[in-house]
């Protein structure tokens, strides 16, 4: 891109930077959401809640299924640790 093109696009630079930052934040949130270690920790916490009587069997099963589905989806989205879209 030449000098004139760069000058014409200069006013859009803050918007491009903001969109880049939003994309980075979204990517990090997805990495954490689908992180197997995070999901395993949530499963352990859920088991503890069941043992303490904070949730009943039906609620435990529903939440456990949701966490296991999230774990499967995270594995399906990754190839060698990178997201496939």
Helices and strands as residue ranges (DSSP letters): H 3-9, G 10-12, H 13-33, H 36-51, H 57-77, E 78-79, E 82-83
